[in-house]
Amino acid sequence: MITPIRCFSCGNLIGNKAEEFAERIKKEDPKKVLDELGIKKSCCRRMLLSHVELIDDVMKYDM
């Protein structure tokens, strides 16, 4: 739902790069963006690539 601050597997900080990643992949190749952001480990790349932003959908049902 909310972008993780750290990678679940290795603990590297990825939250500070998530917003830039989300904006740039709209226009650029995700592989190129991840390389330029310095995200080299496959577990960290997976965290950003597989993240689905659901917070807006869930907030509709907040009481």
VEXKEKE-508916 format. One record per residue (C-alpha): x, y, z. Coordinates in steps of 0.001 Angstrom, whole numbers, padded with zeros to 6 digits, always signed. Layout:
VEXKEKE-508916
XYZ ...
end
This chain:
VEXKEKE-508916
+000000+000000+000000 +002552+002573+001077 +005998+002313-000454 +008346+000478+001918 +011162+002565+003401 +013619-000331+003389 +014008-003476+001336 +012415-006410+003137 +015291-008752+002254 +018505-006771+002721 +017404-003653+004598 +018783-001119+002115 +017081+002257+002021 +014782+002489-001033 +011993+004788+000149 +013869+007935-000784 +014085+006801-004411 +010535+005518-004848 +008873+008799-005824 +011473+009639-008456 +011289+006075-009770 +007489+006229-010090 +007638+009495-012023 +010464+008505-014341 +009117+005091-015402 +006167+006828-017039 +008573+008110-019719 +011675+005921-019476 +012681+002273-019354 +012484+000943-015753 +015832-000878-016088 +017580+002334-017068 +015944+004281-014223 +016918+001670-011602 +020504+001669-012871 +020706+005476-012735 +019238+005558-009218 +021962+003149-008094 +019672+000269-007180 +021803-002748-008006 +020548-005620-005842 +017784-007738-007320 +015808-007735-004064 +015706-003925-003980 +014796-003751-007668 +011977-006201-007014 +010643-004027-004186 +010246-001012-006467 +009125-002879-009576 +006443-004930-007855 +005022-002191-005623 +001373-001322-006315 +000037+001936-004896 -003309+001053-003296 -003607+003738-000632 -006024+005850-002700 -008327+002860-003206 -008272+001906+000471 -008923+005458+001675 -012372+005377+000012 -013469+002916+002691 -012039+004801+005667 -014703+005604+008233 
end
